């Protein structure tokens, strides 16, 4: 637990202090935000606000993790390092996207295809390595699809090679879904950062619980076969601390945006934690707000295309604009109202996810 506390506190300090100095640097360099023209008009005042604040979140998380292990003189684990690799790698794709926006002075950066290639490359490396580094017969990731723990659905039922290919595809789907989900949520001051505090906070509790009930230390039928649960809790705690510190400056009116650097990196870390804690499908519940934001875009695009075909080439929309938080802005809700209410939705999803996680243990798996 000492590792968890140290990691969270160091990340919080870096988030609070480091973000302040980063704002000055980004302002001097002219790393300002470019706003989409079809969005709510209230967002036009945000033009020029420093972005790429995700560099502080990712840097704070990695630094805090390192400091926690150095101060306690304990070695890092394969699971923890793999999740950090995924966070940094996917975050780097987001950085390239943000940098393209800055250098070309527009609100669009990399194409969706370029993003997908970058995310896929990082995800493939993560997925392959996550099936290695077995300790006591347990590797960071499993070929079995997991909900609260590994289920009977085994991707390697037809052999290890086929299982690896299917797992790589599954991991790519999860990573792309989580990273883009957080990215779509990051549209209002503090919304994504506040939501991530709650979701990653849940993974701190899950990691600690799995450590106390780990199959390495107990023979209970309800034990968890997770390779490095406590170190995964440390990673999650570092993310929580960094997001908390960042939120101080990102709360409305935001003085800094995390950009795709932060949102894609956080989504990558979320997917990595879900895979390594064996809570892959539970992530859908815990991250229900991210699912809602993504679903709104999918529904909007799908409905528009369907109605366009059957309506003489004129498509209709389900919402005024997506992601859905902008829809409520168009209805006249204040930004801060949308953010707080979406935080409430996120909190309900997190509570439901933790309730499911604990209830499964109570009833005996």
Beta strands, then each sheet from edge to edge (+ up, - down):
strand 1: 144-146
strand 2: 150-154
sheet 1: 1+ 2-
end
